[in-house]
Amino acid sequence: MKILTIMGGPRKGYGTIVMEKLEYELKLLQEVEFEYLYLKDVNLESCRGCLNCFFVGEEKCPFAKDDRNEITDKINEVDGVIFMAPAYAMHVPALMKNFFDRLSYIFHRPCFFGKIAIGICNQGISGAKYITSYFNLVADSWGFNFVNRLELLTVPYGGAEKKMTTKIQKTCKIFLKALNGQRYQKPSLGGVLAFRIRKLLYAKYWIDENNADYKYWFEQGWLDDDKKYYYDVKIGVRKRIIAGLICALVKPKFKHLFADDPELVIKRYMKLESLKF
Ligand SMILES: Cc1cc2nc3c(=O)[nH]c(=O)nc-3n(C[C@H](O)[C@H](O)[C@H](O)COP(=O)(O)O)c2cc1C
């Protein structure tokens, strides 16, 4: 079992102390390979917002040759990922935000199905809840099965270690249970809906063979008539009916939005020509 911890803080501080404790507790329960990826030590240029990754392909990112692909390769090799960062100004530190920005194309082209993720944030006073819920959102959108959020107050007041140990042990159990269990979970209504709406978009309104999203969705077979979700899984009738109804409501909007040639719209969008006041 391989686990990768993506460390989003700019120093080896309390976050490292906490993660080393979690690694220790995890290894008491089960033999696992545990690797740390410190974003502070990798070469990941800041996203410049060119939109190439979204529409042309991630290989057309002006910084495609920095460490971005090594990071995604690492994620592809492991069974579980831990997103870990301290609270900075009520959010993740800039390093981690840039990591999410640089990998933003994965929101459009999710690829980490069958992998388990958890999110951990250490804070001084407050903000950690927003951050772990952000980790949850990103991980879900990228295809992970996100199973646990852990917020820790890493201030050395009396008894802090004991409280943290209990929480860390609980997280280890949840993480391992998910790693050893059924990795491909039944999706939520929101998950089914996100799939169905995007399928509708690429199957009917945004058919552009030069578009990276369209190509990916097509190649994955997600645009096939019988595809109900990214992977084969039973989806309840209620979720299917609600998703179907919402898609029917969205159709006229798509018809209106994509009345122009989609390729032309994207070209204008990428050149900042879409808004002319
Ligand atoms: C620039 C900066 C911003 C911070 N913002 C917050 C914050 O919004 N909320 C909070 O609870 N703690 C905040 N803190 C405190 C850190 O989250 C806290 O000290 C944490 O334990 C640091 O983790 P580290 O030792 O792994 O770097 C901030 C610290 C720094 C340096």
The ligand as an ORCA input file, in Angstrom:
! r2SCAN-3c Opt
* xyz 0 1
  C       1.387     33.942      7.072
  C       0.644     33.144      8.100
  C      -0.739     33.169      8.102
  C      -1.455     32.439      9.046
  N      -2.819     32.449      9.014
  C      -3.516     31.710      9.885
  C      -4.931     31.658      9.843
  O      -5.574     32.244      8.998
  N      -5.572     30.912     10.756
  C      -4.908     30.226     11.727
  O      -5.542     29.568     12.540
  N      -3.560     30.231     11.782
  C      -2.853     30.950     10.904
  N      -1.488     30.956     10.956
  C      -0.822     30.123     11.939
  C      -0.408     28.770     11.365
  O      -1.478     28.128     10.726
  C       0.072     27.869     12.480
  O       1.137     28.497     13.155
  C       0.507     26.523     11.952
  O       0.707     25.668     13.038
  C       1.770     26.633     11.146
  O       2.111     25.363     10.654
  P       3.615     24.995     10.275
  O       4.414     25.028     11.528
  O       3.473     23.619      9.684
  O       4.088     26.002      9.290
  C      -0.758     31.675     10.016
  C       0.645     31.649      9.999
  C       1.343     32.361      9.055
  C       2.850     32.290      9.034
*
